[in-house]
Amino acid sequence: MTKANGEAATGVQVAILQVSPWPQYFTLTTDDRGRFEARARDAGQYIVGAGLIAQTIKEWQLRLYYPGVQSRDQAKPIDLGMGEQRTDVNFTLPADWTQ
């Protein structure tokens, strides 16, 4: 995950929501390179985003779903097989993103 200026988005809480059964989810935090990794999860479809599990009103207003959209209806679900690793789930936070 990157910031609008191209830097790594570090320390950002990422929510990963399982499409079915809804609304099971878990959260991760991006590392110093803006990366996040989820292990030992069930195969299925997931929606990924930042600011989805809002702590503040500002975060809620800035929620962002993969691939960089603000509406869950526009989010692109990620299909994962058991033990599958994905490295292409990347999106850029808007310039006014605050943590």
BAKOL-702971 format. One record per residue (C-alpha): x, y, z; residue number from 1; chain. Coordinates in steps of 0.02 Angstrom, whole numbers, plus 50000, padded with zeros to 5 digits. Each point is the difference from the previous one (the first is absolute). Example, Ala and Ser with C-alpha at 12.3 -4.5 7.8 and 13.67 -1.06 7.14 Angstrom:
50615, 49775, 50390, 1, A $
50069, 50172, 49967, 2, A $
***
This chain:
50000, 50000, 50000, 1, A $
50065, 50172, 49958, 2, A $
49962, 50180, 50042, 3, A $
49949, 50124, 49866, 4, A $
50180, 50065, 49996, 5, A $
50067, 49826, 49958, 6, A $
50072, 49961, 50172, 7, A $
49959, 49838, 50090, 8, A $
49842, 50013, 50106, 9, A $
50067, 49937, 50165, 10, A $
49897, 49959, 50154, 11, A $
49834, 50001, 49907, 12, A $
49864, 49885, 50067, 13, A $
49940, 49886, 49860, 14, A $
49835, 49908, 50017, 15, A $
49970, 49839, 49906, 16, A $
49817, 49954, 49992, 17, A $
49940, 49829, 49947, 18, A $
49860, 50019, 49873, 19, A $
49907, 49847, 50066, 20, A $
49960, 49975, 50140, 21, A $
49984, 50188, 50020, 22, A $
50060, 50095, 50104, 23, A $
50146, 49894, 50061, 24, A $
50161, 50101, 49991, 25, A $
50173, 50021, 50070, 26, A $
50121, 50145, 50003, 27, A $
50186, 50020, 49966, 28, A $
50120, 50146, 50004, 29, A $
50116, 50046, 49857, 30, A $
50186, 49983, 50034, 31, A $
50140, 50125, 49966, 32, A $
49986, 49961, 49812, 33, A $
49811, 50022, 49994, 34, A $
49973, 49813, 49986, 35, A $
49881, 49887, 50093, 36, A $
49986, 49812, 50009, 37, A $
49859, 49885, 50054, 38, A $
50037, 49818, 50038, 39, A $
49898, 49846, 50040, 40, A $
49833, 50064, 49937, 41, A $
49861, 49903, 49917, 42, A $
49985, 49993, 49812, 43, A $
49867, 50117, 49932, 44, A $
49963, 50176, 49944, 45, A $
50061, 50150, 50098, 46, A $
49983, 50188, 49991, 47, A $
50153, 50100, 50054, 48, A $
50004, 50180, 50056, 49, A $
50067, 50135, 50115, 50, A $
49896, 50101, 50122, 51, A $
49861, 49869, 49994, 52, A $
50004, 49968, 50186, 53, A $
49995, 50184, 50042, 54, A $
50066, 50070, 50162, 55, A $
49959, 50180, 49957, 56, A $
49874, 50089, 49890, 57, A $
50143, 50060, 49889, 58, A $
50057, 49819, 49971, 59, A $
49822, 49949, 49960, 60, A $
49983, 50138, 49871, 61, A $
50165, 49947, 49919, 62, A $
49966, 49813, 49992, 63, A $
50074, 49924, 49845, 64, A $
49973, 49830, 49922, 65, A $
50113, 49904, 49882, 66, A $
50033, 50051, 49859, 67, A $
49987, 50180, 50062, 68, A $
49812, 50032, 50006, 69, A $
49896, 50074, 50141, 70, A $
49846, 49889, 49985, 71, A $
49987, 49818, 50051, 72, A $
49890, 49973, 49847, 73, A $
50147, 50051, 49890, 74, A $
50128, 49896, 50094, 75, A $
50085, 49860, 49906, 76, A $
49988, 49838, 50101, 77, A $
50159, 49898, 50013, 78, A $
49984, 49812, 49970, 79, A $
50119, 49901, 50109, 80, A $
50034, 49815, 49998, 81, A $
50057, 49909, 50156, 82, A $
50179, 50054, 50035, 83, A $
50005, 50115, 49847, 84, A $
50114, 50152, 50008, 85, A $
49958, 50161, 49908, 86, A $
50119, 50144, 49972, 87, A $
49892, 50104, 49883, 88, A $
49875, 50073, 50126, 89, A $
50069, 50176, 49998, 90, A $
49912, 50168, 50001, 91, A $
50041, 50181, 50037, 92, A $
49930, 50100, 50145, 93, A $
49928, 50172, 49959, 94, A $
50106, 50155, 50034, 95, A $
49891, 50051, 50148, 96, A $
50017, 49832, 50089, 97, A $
50042, 50018, 50184, 98, A $
50038, 49867, 50128, 99, A $
***
